Amino acid sequence: MTREQAQDLLHKHKLGQCTAEEQALLDRWYLHEASKQKAPDGPQDVLEEERLIWDRISQKIPDNNKGIRYLKKWYSIAAAVIFLCLSTGVYFFFKKRVSDNLITKTQSLKNDIAPGGNKAVLTLANGTRVILDDAKNGSITQNASVKVNKTGNGVLVYHFNKTISGNDVSASSEMNTITTPRGGQYQIELEDGTRIWLNAASSIKFPQAFTGKTRQVELSGEAYFEVAKNKTKPFIVKANGTQIQVFGTHFNINAYTDNSSIATTLLEGSVSMTYAATTIMLKPGQQGVTNQNGLPLKANFVDTEEIMAWKNGLFIFHDQTIANIMKQVSRWYDVDIEYKDGVQNKEFGGTISKYKNITELLNNLQLTQTIHYKLEGRRVIIMK
């Protein structure tokens, strides 16, 4: 809104003449302006912070009708809640409206659930399973051609002995698999220098060394790739019937089996995406989507920040349904989700660190007063 429009609505609110649509617009304006303000330095009482921020907002609008003075008290509770949210880097909103009453009951922390972490299992070609989160840093396994090291918390590195003459067929035929559970993630550096970030409830299968004409891996779930450049040896990812081919680039693949489509998002370079005998080329910022219902491949520009939030330690939702949000929550916190009252399609937006406990995320969704939740063990019940 312009200053004049905001002033008019403030005056109409004072006189009790706002329509429902005008009141919703005024609510959204206040929350938007408050979210942009910086909290004062040093310890402050929440309501005192609200007063200082409100003064900053009010300075932007001529106060000829003194409408702001009458609204201060009306908005103080909402602003106090907003500042509590902003202090932890959290802000959620409901797509259709913003409630004028943001008071809500918070869940008891005694049943809280911690976020996921660096957890994975390495399965070697001979069937040996290594629980990586329990393994000490250092050598995990090695043979004449390949050495596998855990170099830090959540990082596994493959080293290929290039002094061995000829192609080491045994190294290329020995397939390794890294699997993350719900509540887990892991990073792998393959022998060619390619780095892979594996999201929760995912797995990737790859040879110990790339000795053939291509570098091929198989993915289930979600992973982000930074592929080492090699013009003579393309890198190929196979995921649920889709093939992505690159020579050196950065991209993300979401191929969870509980999704109806497979999405490849390109951040840098170029990739080809093939599905059902159809191939498309992606440009940076584009996402290619394969639809398993028989629809053709399509590519669209997307918000890459939202796509890559999981790798960067965040949840970012832009008009996402509660069902899609809870899919991510379920995988990262290792919880089951139950819905009541038909709330699955309600849409939300917001940003929060994925390293917060689950109740902090759920409480901020609940602030919209469009949903509520109950936490029973590792089950989250979402309802009106």
C-alpha positions as CSV (number, residue, x, y, z in Angstrom):
1,M,0.0,0.0,0.0
2,T,0.9,3.6,-0.5
3,R,1.2,5.9,2.5
4,E,-2.1,7.6,1.6
5,Q,-3.9,4.2,1.3
6,A,-2.6,3.1,4.7
7,Q,-3.6,6.3,6.3
8,D,-7.1,6.0,4.8
9,L,-7.5,2.4,6.1
10,L,-6.2,3.4,9.6
11,H,-8.8,6.2,9.7
12,K,-11.6,3.8,8.6
13,H,-10.5,1.3,11.2
14,K,-10.7,4.0,13.9
15,L,-14.3,4.7,12.8
16,G,-15.2,1.0,12.6
17,Q,-15.9,1.3,8.9
18,C,-13.4,-1.3,7.4
19,T,-14.8,-4.1,5.3
20,A,-13.5,-7.6,5.9
21,E,-11.2,-7.3,2.8
22,E,-9.9,-3.9,4.0
23,Q,-9.3,-5.2,7.5
24,A,-7.3,-8.2,6.1
25,L,-5.3,-5.8,3.9
26,L,-4.6,-3.6,7.0
27,D,-3.5,-6.7,9.0
28,R,-1.2,-7.8,6.2
29,W,0.3,-4.3,6.0
30,Y,1.0,-4.1,9.7
31,L,2.6,-7.6,9.8
32,H,4.7,-6.8,6.7
33,E,6.0,-3.5,8.1
34,A,6.7,-5.0,11.5
35,S,8.6,-7.9,10.0
36,K,11.0,-5.4,8.3
37,Q,11.9,-3.5,11.4
38,K,15.1,-4.3,13.3
39,A,14.7,-5.1,17.0
40,P,16.4,-2.6,19.3
41,D,19.9,-3.5,20.6
42,G,20.2,-4.8,24.1
43,P,17.7,-6.5,26.4
44,Q,14.2,-5.1,26.0
45,D,10.8,-6.0,27.2
46,V,8.7,-7.4,24.3
47,L,6.0,-4.8,24.6
48,E,8.6,-2.1,24.8
49,E,10.2,-3.5,21.6
50,E,6.8,-3.4,20.0
51,R,6.3,0.3,21.0
52,L,9.7,1.3,19.5
53,I,9.0,-0.6,16.3
54,W,5.5,0.8,16.0
55,D,7.0,4.3,16.3
56,R,9.3,3.6,13.4
57,I,6.4,2.3,11.3
58,S,4.1,5.3,12.2
59,Q,6.8,7.8,11.1
60,K,6.2,6.6,7.5
61,I,2.6,7.8,7.5
62,P,1.2,11.3,8.2
63,D,-0.7,11.1,11.4
64,N,-3.3,13.8,10.6
65,N,-6.2,11.7,11.9
66,K,-4.3,10.2,14.8
67,G,-5.5,6.8,13.6
68,I,-2.2,5.1,14.6
69,R,-2.6,6.1,18.2
70,Y,-5.9,4.2,18.4
71,L,-4.4,1.1,16.8
72,K,-1.4,0.7,19.0
73,K,-3.1,-1.2,21.7
74,W,-5.1,-3.3,19.2
75,Y,-1.9,-4.6,17.6
76,S,0.3,-4.9,20.6
77,I,-0.3,-8.6,21.1
78,A,0.2,-9.4,17.4
79,A,3.5,-7.4,17.3
80,A,4.7,-9.1,20.5
81,V,4.2,-12.5,18.9
82,I,6.0,-11.3,15.7
83,F,9.0,-10.2,17.6
84,L,9.3,-13.4,19.5
85,C,9.2,-15.1,16.1
86,L,11.7,-12.8,14.5
87,S,14.1,-13.2,17.4
88,T,14.6,-16.9,16.3
89,G,14.5,-16.1,12.6
90,V,11.0,-17.5,12.1
91,Y,8.0,-16.0,10.4
92,F,5.0,-17.9,9.0
93,F,1.9,-16.6,7.3
94,F,-1.3,-18.1,5.9
95,K,-1.7,-17.5,2.2
96,K,-5.4,-16.3,2.3
97,R,-5.5,-14.2,5.4
98,V,-3.6,-13.1,8.5
99,S,-5.5,-13.4,11.8
100,D,-6.0,-10.4,14.0
101,N,-5.5,-12.6,17.1
102,L,-2.2,-14.5,17.2
103,I,-2.5,-15.8,20.7
104,T,-2.0,-19.6,20.8
105,K,-1.2,-22.4,23.2
106,T,2.3,-23.7,22.9
107,Q,3.1,-27.4,23.2
108,S,4.8,-28.7,26.3
109,L,8.5,-29.1,25.6
110,K,8.7,-32.4,27.5
111,N,7.5,-34.2,24.3
112,D,9.7,-32.2,22.0
113,I,11.6,-33.9,19.1
114,A,15.1,-32.9,18.1
115,P,16.1,-32.3,14.5
116,G,17.9,-34.8,12.3
117,G,21.7,-34.9,11.8
118,N,24.5,-36.6,10.0
119,K,23.4,-40.2,9.9
120,A,24.0,-42.8,7.2
121,V,24.9,-46.4,6.5
122,L,27.5,-47.5,3.9
123,T,26.9,-50.9,2.3
124,L,30.0,-52.3,0.6
125,A,30.0,-54.7,-2.4
126,N,30.5,-57.7,-0.1
127,G,27.4,-56.8,1.9
128,T,29.3,-55.3,4.9
129,R,27.4,-52.5,6.5
130,V,29.1,-49.6,8.2
131,I,27.1,-47.2,10.4
132,L,28.8,-44.0,9.5
133,D,27.5,-41.8,12.4
134,D,29.1,-44.3,14.8
135,A,32.4,-44.7,12.9
136,K,35.5,-42.8,14.0
137,N,37.2,-40.4,11.6
138,G,39.8,-42.0,9.5
139,S,40.0,-45.1,7.2
140,I,36.7,-46.9,6.8
141,T,37.8,-49.5,4.2
142,Q,40.4,-49.9,1.5
143,N,41.8,-52.2,-1.2
144,A,44.6,-52.0,-3.7
145,S,42.8,-49.3,-5.8
146,V,40.4,-47.4,-3.5
147,K,40.6,-46.0,0.0
148,V,37.5,-44.7,1.8
149,N,38.0,-42.1,4.6
150,K,35.6,-40.5,7.0
151,T,37.2,-37.0,7.2
152,G,34.7,-35.3,9.5
153,N,31.2,-35.5,10.9
154,G,29.0,-36.2,7.9
155,V,31.6,-36.4,5.2
156,L,32.9,-39.5,3.4
157,V,35.7,-39.3,0.8
158,Y,36.8,-41.9,-1.8
159,H,40.4,-41.9,-3.0
160,F,41.4,-43.8,-6.2
161,N,45.0,-45.0,-6.7
162,K,45.7,-43.7,-10.2
163,T,49.1,-45.3,-10.2
164,I,47.6,-48.7,-11.0
165,S,48.2,-49.5,-14.6
166,G,45.2,-50.0,-16.9
167,N,41.5,-50.0,-15.9
168,D,40.9,-51.6,-12.6
169,V,37.8,-53.7,-13.5
170,S,37.3,-54.9,-9.9
171,A,37.1,-51.3,-8.6
172,S,34.5,-50.2,-11.1
173,S,32.4,-53.4,-10.6
174,E,32.4,-53.0,-6.8
175,M,29.2,-51.0,-6.1
176,N,28.8,-49.1,-2.8
177,T,25.5,-47.7,-1.5
178,I,25.0,-45.0,1.0
179,T,21.6,-44.7,2.7
180,T,20.3,-42.1,5.0
181,P,17.4,-42.8,7.3
182,R,14.6,-40.5,8.2
183,G,16.3,-37.9,10.3
184,G,19.6,-38.3,8.5
185,Q,21.8,-36.6,5.9
186,Y,25.3,-37.1,4.6
187,Q,27.9,-35.8,2.2
188,I,30.0,-37.9,-0.1
189,E,33.0,-37.1,-2.2
190,L,33.5,-39.6,-5.0
191,E,36.9,-40.6,-6.4
192,D,36.6,-38.2,-9.4
193,G,36.1,-35.2,-7.0
194,T,32.3,-35.0,-7.5
195,R,30.6,-34.0,-4.2
196,I,27.1,-35.2,-3.3
197,W,24.8,-34.0,-0.4
198,L,22.3,-36.7,0.4
199,N,19.0,-35.6,2.0
200,A,17.0,-37.6,4.6
201,A,15.4,-41.0,3.6
202,S,17.6,-41.2,0.5
203,S,20.1,-43.6,-1.0
204,I,22.8,-43.4,-3.7
205,K,24.5,-46.3,-5.4
206,F,27.9,-45.8,-7.2
207,P,31.0,-47.7,-8.2
208,Q,34.1,-47.3,-6.0
209,A,35.9,-45.9,-9.1
210,F,34.8,-44.6,-12.5
211,T,37.0,-46.6,-14.9
212,G,34.6,-46.8,-17.9
213,K,33.5,-44.3,-20.5
214,T,30.8,-42.8,-18.2
215,R,30.4,-42.0,-14.6
216,Q,27.0,-43.4,-13.6
217,V,25.2,-43.4,-10.2
218,E,21.6,-44.3,-9.1
219,L,19.6,-42.2,-6.8
220,S,16.5,-42.7,-4.7
221,G,15.2,-39.7,-2.7
222,E,16.9,-36.3,-2.9
223,A,20.5,-35.2,-3.5
224,Y,22.5,-32.1,-4.5
225,F,25.4,-32.7,-6.9
226,E,28.5,-30.7,-7.7
227,V,29.9,-32.7,-10.5
228,A,33.6,-32.6,-11.3
229,K,34.2,-31.4,-14.8
230,N,35.3,-34.1,-17.3
231,K,34.3,-33.5,-21.0
232,T,35.4,-37.0,-22.1
233,K,33.4,-38.8,-19.4
234,P,29.8,-37.6,-18.8
235,F,28.2,-38.0,-15.4
236,I,24.9,-39.8,-15.4
237,V,22.3,-40.0,-12.7
238,K,19.5,-42.5,-13.0
239,A,16.4,-42.0,-10.7
240,N,13.1,-43.8,-11.0
241,G,13.2,-44.1,-14.8
242,T,14.7,-40.7,-15.4
243,Q,18.2,-40.0,-16.6
244,I,20.1,-36.8,-16.1
245,Q,23.4,-36.4,-18.0
246,V,26.0,-33.7,-17.3
247,F,29.7,-33.1,-17.8
248,G,30.3,-30.8,-14.9
249,T,27.7,-28.7,-13.2
250,H,25.6,-28.1,-10.0
251,F,22.1,-29.4,-9.7
252,N,19.5,-30.9,-7.3
253,I,17.4,-34.0,-7.9
254,N,14.2,-34.7,-5.9
255,A,13.1,-38.3,-6.7
256,Y,11.3,-39.4,-3.6
257,T,9.0,-42.3,-4.4
258,D,6.0,-40.7,-2.5
259,N,6.0,-37.8,-5.0
260,S,4.1,-38.0,-8.3
261,S,7.0,-36.5,-10.2
262,I,10.8,-36.3,-10.4
263,A,12.3,-32.8,-10.3
264,T,15.8,-31.7,-11.5
265,T,16.8,-28.2,-10.6
266,L,19.8,-26.7,-12.3
267,L,21.9,-24.1,-10.5
268,E,25.0,-23.9,-12.7
269,G,26.1,-25.3,-16.1
270,S,23.7,-27.4,-18.3
271,V,22.1,-30.8,-18.1
272,S,20.0,-33.0,-20.3
273,M,17.0,-34.8,-18.7
274,T,15.5,-37.8,-20.4
275,Y,12.3,-39.6,-19.6
276,A,10.0,-41.9,-21.7
277,A,12.1,-41.3,-24.8
278,T,11.8,-37.5,-24.4
279,T,14.9,-35.3,-23.7
280,I,15.0,-31.6,-22.6
281,M,17.9,-29.3,-21.8
282,L,17.8,-27.2,-18.7
283,K,19.2,-23.7,-18.2
284,P,20.4,-22.4,-14.8
285,G,17.4,-21.5,-12.6
286,Q,15.2,-24.0,-14.4
287,Q,13.5,-27.1,-13.0
288,G,12.7,-30.1,-15.2
289,V,9.8,-32.2,-14.1
290,T,8.9,-35.7,-15.2
291,N,5.3,-36.7,-14.5
292,Q,4.8,-40.4,-14.0
293,N,1.2,-40.1,-15.1
294,G,2.3,-40.0,-18.7
295,L,2.4,-36.3,-19.2
296,P,5.4,-34.9,-21.2
297,L,8.6,-33.4,-19.7
298,K,8.4,-29.7,-18.9
299,A,10.8,-27.1,-17.7
300,N,10.1,-23.9,-15.7
301,F,12.1,-21.3,-13.9
302,V,11.8,-21.7,-10.1
303,D,13.0,-20.2,-6.8
304,T,16.3,-22.1,-6.4
305,E,16.6,-20.7,-2.8
306,E,13.5,-22.6,-1.8
307,I,14.7,-25.8,-3.6
308,M,18.1,-25.7,-2.0
309,A,16.9,-24.7,1.5
310,W,17.4,-28.3,2.8
311,K,21.1,-28.3,2.0
312,N,21.5,-24.8,3.5
313,G,20.0,-25.8,6.8
314,L,16.6,-24.2,6.3
315,F,13.0,-24.9,5.6
316,I,11.6,-22.4,3.1
317,F,8.0,-22.7,2.1
318,H,6.4,-20.4,-0.5
319,D,2.7,-21.1,-0.7
320,Q,3.2,-24.8,0.1
321,T,0.3,-27.0,1.2
322,I,0.5,-28.4,4.7
323,A,0.8,-31.9,3.1
324,N,3.9,-31.0,1.2
325,I,5.4,-29.2,4.3
326,M,4.7,-32.2,6.5
327,K,6.5,-34.6,4.0
328,Q,9.7,-32.7,4.6
329,V,9.0,-32.5,8.4
330,S,8.3,-36.2,8.5
331,R,11.6,-37.1,6.8
332,W,13.8,-34.7,8.8
333,Y,12.3,-35.3,12.3
334,D,11.5,-39.0,11.7
335,V,7.9,-38.6,12.6
336,D,4.6,-39.9,11.2
337,I,1.9,-37.5,10.2
338,E,-1.9,-37.8,10.7
339,Y,-4.4,-35.4,9.3
340,K,-7.9,-34.5,10.6
341,D,-10.6,-32.2,9.4
342,G,-9.3,-32.0,5.8
343,V,-6.5,-29.6,6.4
344,Q,-4.0,-31.1,3.9
345,N,-4.5,-28.4,1.2
346,K,-4.2,-25.3,3.4
347,E,-1.2,-23.2,2.1
348,F,1.5,-21.6,4.1
349,G,4.7,-19.6,3.6
350,G,7.7,-19.0,5.9
351,T,11.3,-19.7,6.8
352,I,12.8,-21.5,9.8
353,S,16.1,-23.2,10.6
354,K,15.8,-27.0,10.2
355,Y,18.0,-27.3,13.3
356,K,15.2,-26.1,15.6
357,N,13.2,-28.7,17.6
358,I,9.9,-29.8,16.0
359,T,7.6,-27.8,18.3
360,E,9.3,-24.5,17.3
361,L,8.3,-25.2,13.7
362,L,4.8,-26.5,14.5
363,N,4.1,-23.6,17.0
364,N,4.9,-21.1,14.3
365,L,2.6,-22.8,11.8
366,Q,-0.1,-22.8,14.5
367,L,0.3,-19.1,15.0
368,T,-1.7,-18.6,11.9
369,Q,-4.7,-20.2,13.6
370,T,-5.6,-22.1,10.5
371,I,-4.2,-25.4,11.9
372,H,-3.5,-26.9,15.3
373,Y,-1.5,-29.9,16.2
374,K,-0.9,-32.6,18.8
375,L,2.3,-34.4,19.4
376,E,1.9,-38.0,20.6
377,G,5.3,-39.7,20.8
378,R,6.7,-39.6,17.2
379,R,3.3,-38.9,15.7
380,V,2.1,-35.4,14.7
381,I,-1.6,-34.9,14.4
382,I,-2.6,-31.9,12.2
383,M,-6.2,-30.6,12.6
384,K,-8.2,-27.4,12.5
